[in-house]
Amino acid sequence: YGLIFHSSFIGRAGAKNKGRISRYLSNKCAIAARIDFFSETPNSIFGEKLKEQVEERLNFYETGSTPKKNLDVMREAAKEAAALVKATDPDMEVDSDDDKKKKKSKKEKKEKKDKKRKRDSDEEADEGVAVEATPVKEKKAKKSKKSTEKPKKKKQKE
């Protein structure tokens, strides 16, 4: 497990869950490092939320209580970080979920795709009808006697 094995989170985990929690902790550390690298304004909000998630996961392994979903926690942290950035620098523009264009739901995308497929298949069918209406000349295959006849093998008598 390397350095992560000496973490207090791993020490608190049961013997059978040490591997699980160490992988979970390493994943959260990787996410935190990426957030720190790419964020424009440094803050500890994401780190605190990720730490809470690791503690919730430890609690889950011990008691079985379900932890929060990662998506919900990250949205909550993003809102808090946006509010913090707005409070410290009011001139800076912050994109929020309300300002972004609403993405189409999966159902709407699927319906649009199905309509396009249907339209394309209808166009192909119309083209196929037009093609079938025009006579098509088939080439006659010439068969030679040599190619159609199979040579007979003679049985040898012993």
C-alpha positions in Angstrom: 0.0 0.0 0.0 3.0 2.3 0.3 2.7 5.7 2.1 -1.1 5.6 2.1 -1.0 2.5 4.4 0.3 4.7 7.2 -2.7 7.0 7.1 -5.0 7.2 10.1 -7.9 6.3 7.8 -6.3 3.0 6.9 -5.5 2.3 10.6 -9.1 2.8 11.6 -10.4 0.4 8.9 -11.0 -3.3 9.7 -8.5 -5.9 8.4 -10.7 -7.0 5.5 -11.4 -3.4 4.4 -7.8 -2.0 4.5 -7.3 -2.6 0.8 -10.7 -1.1 -0.2 -10.3 2.0 1.9 -6.7 2.5 0.7 -7.8 2.4 -2.9 -10.7 4.8 -2.1 -8.3 7.2 -0.3 -5.8 7.1 -3.2 -8.6 7.9 -5.6 -9.8 10.9 -3.5 -6.2 12.1 -3.2 -5.8 12.0 -7.0 -9.0 14.0 -7.5 -7.9 16.5 -4.9 -4.5 17.0 -6.6 -6.2 17.6 -10.0 -8.7 20.1 -8.5 -5.8 21.9 -6.8 -3.8 22.0 -10.0 -6.6 23.3 -12.3 -8.5 25.6 -9.9 -7.9 29.3 -10.5 -8.4 30.3 -6.9 -7.0 28.1 -4.1 -9.4 27.0 -1.4 -9.9 24.0 0.9 -13.6 23.3 0.2 -13.1 20.4 -2.2 -10.4 18.9 0.1 -12.7 19.0 3.1 -15.6 17.5 1.1 -13.4 14.7 -0.1 -12.1 14.0 3.5 -15.8 13.8 4.6 -16.4 11.3 1.9 -13.5 9.1 3.1 -14.9 9.3 6.6 -18.4 8.4 5.4 -16.9 5.4 3.5 -15.2 4.2 6.7 -18.5 4.5 8.5 -20.1 2.6 5.7 -17.7 -0.3 6.1 -18.2 -0.4 9.8 -22.0 0.2 10.2 -23.4 -0.2 6.7 -24.9 3.3 6.5 -24.9 4.5 2.9 -22.6 7.5 2.1 -23.6 10.4 -0.1 -23.1 10.1 -3.8 -19.9 11.7 -5.2 -21.9 13.7 -7.8 -24.0 15.3 -5.0 -20.9 16.1 -2.9 -19.0 17.6 -5.8 -22.0 19.8 -6.8 -22.3 21.0 -3.2 -18.6 21.8 -3.1 -18.7 23.6 -6.4 -21.5 25.8 -5.2 -19.7 26.7 -2.0 -16.5 27.4 -3.9 -18.3 29.6 -6.4 -19.9 31.5 -3.5 -16.5 31.9 -1.9 -14.9 33.2 -5.1 -17.8 35.6 -5.6 -17.4 36.9 -2.1 -13.7 37.5 -2.4 -13.6 38.9 -5.9 -17.0 40.3 -7.1 -15.5 41.4 -10.5 -14.6 37.8 -11.4 -17.2 35.9 -13.5 -18.2 32.5 -12.1 -20.2 30.0 -14.2 -23.0 28.5 -12.2 -25.4 25.7 -13.1 -28.2 28.3 -13.7 -26.1 30.3 -16.2 -25.1 27.4 -18.4 -27.3 26.2 -21.2 -29.5 23.3 -20.0 -28.4 20.1 -21.6 -31.0 18.0 -23.3 -32.1 15.0 -21.4 -31.1 11.6 -22.6 -34.7 10.9 -23.6 -34.9 14.0 -25.8 -31.6 13.1 -27.5 -32.8 9.6 -28.1 -36.0 10.8 -29.6 -34.1 13.2 -31.9 -31.8 10.4 -33.0 -34.7 8.0 -33.7 -36.4 10.7 -35.8 -33.3 11.2 -37.8 -32.9 7.4 -38.4 -36.5 7.2 -39.5 -36.1 10.1 -41.9 -33.0 8.6 -43.3 -34.6 5.2 -43.8 -37.6 6.8 -45.4 -35.3 8.6 -47.9 -33.4 5.4 -48.7 -36.7 3.6 -49.2 -37.9 6.4 -51.6 -34.6 6.1 -53.5 -34.9 2.3 -53.6 -38.4 2.6 -55.2 -37.0 4.9 -57.9 -34.1 2.6 -58.6 -36.4 -0.5 -58.8 -38.7 1.3 -61.3 -35.8 1.5 -63.9 -35.1 -1.7 -65.6 -31.7 -3.2 -64.9 -30.0 -5.4 -67.5 -28.3 -8.4 -66.2 -25.3 -9.8 -67.8 -25.6 -13.3 -69.0 -23.0 -15.5 -67.6 -21.3 -17.6 -70.2 -20.6 -21.1 -69.2 -18.1 -23.2 -70.9 -18.4 -26.9 -71.1 -15.0 -27.3 -69.5 -15.8 -25.4 -66.4 -19.1 -27.2 -65.8 -17.9 -30.7 -66.4 -16.0 -32.5 -63.7 -13.4 -35.0 -64.7 -14.1 -38.5 -63.7 -11.6 -40.5 -61.8 -10.9 -44.1 -62.8 -10.7 -46.6 -60.1 -7.6 -48.7 -60.3 -8.1 -52.4 -59.8 -5.5 -54.2 -57.8 
